[in-house]
Amino acid sequence: MLHSSRDEDVRYEQPLEMCEKMKAAGAHCNLITVEGAPHGMDHWERHPEFLRYKKALIEWLDKTLN
C-alpha cells in the first residue's frame, strides 16, 4: 500500500488500520509512507522530494513478483 502522511482526502490512519486488519486476517500488508505529500500520485510526480517512494515500490514489486 502507498499512502501520504499529509493526505487531506483519505486520512493517514485508514491505511494503517486496513493493514492491521489484513494482518489479523492472515494476509500480508506493507505500507509505504510518502512523508508530507498531498493526495494522489499525480501530484507527487511534479515534486522530486516525493519520488523516493518509487525505490521502495520497485523493491516491493521485485520481491513480491519474483
C-alpha positions in Angstrom: 0.0 0.0 0.0 1.2 3.5 -0.7 -0.1 6.5 1.2 0.8 10.0 2.0 1.2 11.2 5.6 -0.4 14.5 4.6 -3.4 13.2 2.5 -6.3 15.6 3.0 -8.8 13.3 1.2 -8.1 10.0 2.9 -6.8 10.3 6.5 -3.5 8.5 7.1 -5.0 6.3 9.8 -7.1 4.5 7.3 -4.3 2.5 5.6 -2.7 1.9 9.0 -6.0 0.4 10.2 -6.5 -1.6 7.0 -3.0 -3.0 7.1 -3.5 -4.2 10.7 -6.9 -5.8 9.8 -5.3 -7.5 6.8 -2.5 -8.9 9.0 -5.0 -10.0 11.7 -6.8 -11.9 8.9 -3.6 -13.7 7.9 -2.8 -11.6 4.8 0.4 -9.8 4.1 0.4 -6.0 4.1 3.2 -3.4 3.6 2.6 0.3 3.9 5.0 2.7 2.1 4.5 6.2 3.5 5.3 9.2 1.4 6.0 11.9 4.0 4.4 15.3 3.5 2.9 14.6 0.1 -0.7 15.6 -0.9 -3.3 13.1 -2.0 -2.7 11.5 -5.4 0.4 10.1 -7.1 -0.1 12.5 -10.0 0.8 15.4 -7.6 3.9 13.5 -6.4 5.5 13.3 -9.9 6.0 17.1 -10.0 7.9 17.2 -6.8 11.3 15.4 -6.6 11.1 15.2 -2.8 8.1 12.9 -3.1 9.6 10.5 -5.6 11.5 8.4 -3.0 8.5 6.1 -2.8 9.5 4.7 -6.2 12.6 2.9 -5.0 10.6 1.2 -2.2 7.8 0.3 -4.6 10.1 -1.2 -7.1 11.8 -3.3 -4.4 8.5 -4.5 -3.1 7.3 -5.4 -6.6 10.5 -7.2 -7.4 10.3 -9.2 -4.1 6.6 -9.9 -4.5 6.5 -10.8 -8.2 9.8 -12.8 -8.4 
